[in-house]
């Protein structure tokens, strides 16, 4: 019997016992192992390749996930909100959540949290006389300087200038 006439047997079944001289038996065994290995790995990526699949480039968050994550952010603005924390709230991996958030809202998760922090700060600046350092902590900023820097980048005014302008406008 030659290797070419032998048929491949499914895993678990025993192949026919090779016959012939020692060289042909070894040749048959090597070819059988090669065929078995090829069948086992058929359709799989290379061993060194990254096997994780990225979400589709246009993946979006459904409305219920957007609402859930925004409610969570608003309720926890005074805490540090990491990407892992946000993604776990909607039961997604960090990479999938970040991509879907950007595709859905046009903002990265970090930008989304910052937007909510700035909005809360604007409401407190307009409606209360709470000192800026306290507003910074209430809104989850590390300190007054961090708050002022982020506020100025987003709103193009310092928190104090914004407060003066918007309190005068509302009176």
NORCOR-V24018 format. One record per pair of residues at least 4 apart in sequence whose ideal C-beta (glycine too) atoms are under 8 Angstrom apart, sorted by the first residue. I is the first residue (numbers start at 1). J is the second residue. D is the distance in whole Angstrom. If there is no record, write none. Layout:
i = [I | I]
j = [J | J]
d = [D | D]
This chain:
i = [1 | 1 | 1 | 1 | 1 | 1 | 2 | 2 | 2 | 3 | 3 | 3 | 3 | 6 | 6 | 6 | 6 | 8 | 8 | 8 | 9 | 9 | 9 | 11 | 11 | 15 | 18 | 18 | 18 | 18 | 19 | 20 | 20 | 20 | 21 | 22 | 23 | 24 | 25 | 26 | 27 | 28 | 29 | 30 | 31 | 32 | 33 | 34 | 35 | 36 | 37 | 38 | 45 | 45 | 45 | 54 | 54 | 55 | 55 | 55 | 55 | 55 | 57 | 57 | 58 | 59 | 59 | 59 | 59 | 60 | 60 | 60 | 61 | 61 | 61 | 61 | 61 | 61 | 61 | 61 | 61 | 61 | 62 | 63 | 64 | 65 | 65 | 65 | 66 | 66 | 66 | 67 | 68 | 68 | 68 | 69 | 69 | 69 | 69 | 69 | 69 | 70 | 70 | 70 | 71 | 72 | 72 | 72 | 73 | 73 | 73 | 73 | 73 | 73 | 74 | 74 | 76 | 77 | 77 | 77 | 77 | 77 | 77 | 77 | 77 | 78 | 78 | 78 | 78 | 79 | 80 | 81 | 81 | 81 | 81 | 82 | 83 | 83 | 83 | 83 | 83 | 83 | 84 | 84 | 85 | 86 | 86 | 86 | 86 | 87 | 87 | 87 | 87 | 87 | 87 | 87 | 90 | 92 | 92 | 92 | 93 | 94 | 95 | 96 | 97 | 97 | 98 | 98 | 98 | 99 | 100 | 101 | 101 | 101 | 101 | 101 | 102 | 102 | 102 | 105 | 107 | 107 | 107 | 108 | 109 | 110 | 111 | 112 | 113 | 113 | 114 | 114 | 114 | 115 | 115 | 116 | 117 | 117 | 117 | 117 | 117 | 118 | 118 | 118 | 118 | 118 | 118 | 119 | 120 | 120 | 120 | 121 | 121 | 121 | 121 | 121 | 121 | 121 | 122 | 122 | 122 | 122 | 123 | 124 | 124 | 124 | 124 | 124 | 125 | 125 | 125 | 125 | 125 | 125 | 125 | 126 | 126 | 126 | 126 | 130 | 130 | 130 | 131 | 132 | 132 | 132 | 132 | 132 | 132 | 133 | 133 | 133 | 134 | 135 | 135 | 135 | 136 | 136 | 136 | 136 | 136 | 136 | 136 | 137 | 137 | 139 | 141 | 141 | 141 | 142 | 143 | 144 | 145 | 146 | 147 | 147 | 148 | 148 | 148 | 149 | 150 | 151 | 151 | 151 | 151 | 151 | 152 | 152 | 152 | 152 | 155 | 157 | 157 | 157 | 158 | 159 | 160 | 161 | 162 | 163 | 164 | 165 | 166 | 167]
j = [5 | 6 | 16 | 18 | 19 | 20 | 6 | 24 | 28 | 27 | 28 | 31 | 32 | 15 | 16 | 28 | 32 | 35 | 36 | 39 | 13 | 14 | 15 | 36 | 40 | 32 | 24 | 25 | 28 | 29 | 25 | 24 | 25 | 28 | 25 | 26 | 27 | 28 | 29 | 30 | 31 | 32 | 33 | 34 | 35 | 36 | 37 | 38 | 39 | 40 | 41 | 42 | 49 | 50 | 51 | 95 | 99 | 59 | 95 | 96 | 99 | 100 | 99 | 103 | 103 | 96 | 99 | 100 | 103 | 100 | 103 | 104 | 65 | 66 | 69 | 90 | 97 | 100 | 101 | 103 | 104 | 105 | 66 | 67 | 68 | 69 | 90 | 92 | 70 | 104 | 105 | 71 | 72 | 89 | 90 | 73 | 86 | 89 | 90 | 101 | 112 | 74 | 112 | 116 | 75 | 76 | 86 | 89 | 77 | 81 | 86 | 112 | 113 | 116 | 116 | 120 | 81 | 81 | 113 | 116 | 117 | 120 | 138 | 139 | 140 | 137 | 138 | 139 | 140 | 140 | 140 | 85 | 86 | 113 | 140 | 86 | 87 | 94 | 97 | 98 | 109 | 110 | 88 | 94 | 89 | 90 | 97 | 109 | 113 | 92 | 93 | 94 | 96 | 97 | 98 | 109 | 97 | 96 | 97 | 100 | 97 | 98 | 99 | 100 | 101 | 109 | 102 | 108 | 109 | 103 | 104 | 105 | 107 | 108 | 109 | 112 | 106 | 107 | 108 | 112 | 111 | 112 | 115 | 112 | 113 | 114 | 115 | 116 | 117 | 140 | 118 | 150 | 154 | 119 | 154 | 120 | 121 | 139 | 140 | 141 | 150 | 122 | 139 | 150 | 151 | 154 | 155 | 123 | 124 | 138 | 139 | 125 | 135 | 136 | 139 | 147 | 151 | 159 | 126 | 155 | 162 | 166 | 127 | 128 | 130 | 135 | 138 | 139 | 132 | 135 | 159 | 162 | 163 | 166 | 167 | 163 | 166 | 167 | 170 | 134 | 135 | 138 | 135 | 136 | 144 | 147 | 148 | 159 | 160 | 137 | 143 | 144 | 138 | 139 | 147 | 159 | 141 | 142 | 143 | 144 | 146 | 147 | 148 | 141 | 143 | 147 | 146 | 147 | 150 | 146 | 147 | 148 | 149 | 150 | 151 | 159 | 152 | 158 | 159 | 153 | 154 | 155 | 157 | 158 | 159 | 162 | 156 | 157 | 158 | 159 | 162 | 161 | 162 | 165 | 162 | 163 | 164 | 165 | 166 | 167 | 168 | 169 | 170 | 171]
d = [6 | 6 | 7 | 8 | 6 | 8 | 7 | 8 | 8 | 7 | 5 | 5 | 8 | 7 | 6 | 7 | 8 | 6 | 8 | 7 | 4 | 7 | 5 | 8 | 8 | 6 | 7 | 4 | 4 | 6 | 8 | 4 | 6 | 8 | 7 | 6 | 6 | 6 | 6 | 6 | 6 | 6 | 6 | 6 | 6 | 6 | 6 | 6 | 6 | 6 | 6 | 6 | 4 | 8 | 6 | 7 | 8 | 4 | 7 | 4 | 6 | 7 | 8 | 8 | 6 | 7 | 6 | 5 | 6 | 6 | 5 | 4 | 4 | 5 | 8 | 7 | 8 | 5 | 6 | 8 | 4 | 8 | 7 | 6 | 6 | 6 | 4 | 8 | 6 | 6 | 7 | 6 | 6 | 6 | 6 | 6 | 6 | 6 | 6 | 8 | 8 | 6 | 8 | 7 | 6 | 6 | 7 | 5 | 7 | 6 | 7 | 7 | 6 | 5 | 6 | 8 | 6 | 8 | 8 | 6 | 6 | 6 | 8 | 6 | 5 | 7 | 6 | 7 | 5 | 6 | 7 | 6 | 6 | 5 | 7 | 7 | 6 | 5 | 7 | 6 | 5 | 8 | 6 | 6 | 7 | 8 | 7 | 5 | 8 | 5 | 6 | 5 | 8 | 4 | 8 | 8 | 6 | 5 | 4 | 7 | 7 | 6 | 6 | 6 | 6 | 7 | 7 | 6 | 6 | 6 | 6 | 6 | 7 | 7 | 5 | 6 | 7 | 7 | 6 | 6 | 4 | 5 | 7 | 7 | 6 | 6 | 6 | 7 | 6 | 8 | 6 | 6 | 7 | 6 | 8 | 6 | 6 | 5 | 6 | 7 | 8 | 6 | 8 | 7 | 6 | 5 | 7 | 7 | 6 | 7 | 5 | 6 | 5 | 8 | 5 | 7 | 6 | 7 | 6 | 8 | 7 | 8 | 6 | 5 | 6 | 5 | 7 | 7 | 8 | 7 | 6 | 6 | 4 | 7 | 8 | 7 | 5 | 6 | 6 | 5 | 5 | 7 | 7 | 6 | 6 | 7 | 7 | 5 | 7 | 7 | 7 | 4 | 6 | 6 | 7 | 7 | 4 | 8 | 6 | 5 | 7 | 3 | 8 | 7 | 8 | 7 | 5 | 4 | 7 | 4 | 7 | 6 | 6 | 6 | 6 | 7 | 6 | 6 | 6 | 7 | 6 | 6 | 8 | 7 | 5 | 7 | 7 | 7 | 6 | 8 | 6 | 5 | 4 | 7 | 7 | 6 | 7 | 6 | 6 | 6 | 6 | 6 | 6 | 6]
